[in-house]
Amino acid sequence: MKTNSNSYTIIYSIILVVVVAFLLAFVFQALKPAQDINVQLDKQKQILFALNQDRDMSNETALKLWNEIVVADDILDKDGNVVTPGKQGGLDAGFKLNSKDAKAGELALFRCKVDGKDKYVIPVYGNGLWGPISGFIALNEDKATIFGVYFNHEGETAGLGAEIKDNADWQAKFKGKSLFGEKKDNVVLSVLKKVEDSKTQVDGVTGATLTCNGVTDMFQSDNGGLQAYIKFLQQN
């Protein structure tokens, strides 16, 4: 075959594309197990951060704490009933759920024990200015006050909306806040520019109003937010 012919060029290009595609697929499959482990470990750390554990912990420490602190990763229905019980250090029940599952009514609940006291960690999902945001809310055993929080985002602006993840001092402002007003029927905790009720409101991040509104929705919405757990929160 003549190397300067159109047929040669087309065949050469097809073979090259096939070889490159095969190599990329092989590399992807080879690296996927390690990627999955890293994604899993990152999620475990986020939950531990919400429980006020050291944010500089090593991977080994995170795995040790996970098995010690997380009593069960249950799955609840919207009535607050356990439909799939988790287990100590669990990774196979509630841990596997995501935002799509939450919006479909499958609710993950991490029952934890910190310094001998019961804590509950609830994953929440919402929207920021530029994309999805998420978080883990750790509640005290009264199911009404916050023990700690950790928020994450996919594309918020550094120094503005990204502060919901990067600014640990801002996240610390949620500690001790109450989810409820006088009645325990709706989650009212919110993030605002001007705080008028220090019990149920948190100062917003300057220049990140829309992202902070998204954080408020992650508390008050029953579609991916904490409000979806209201039946569980009302249980004694």
Disulfide bonds with the S-S distance in Angstrom:
none
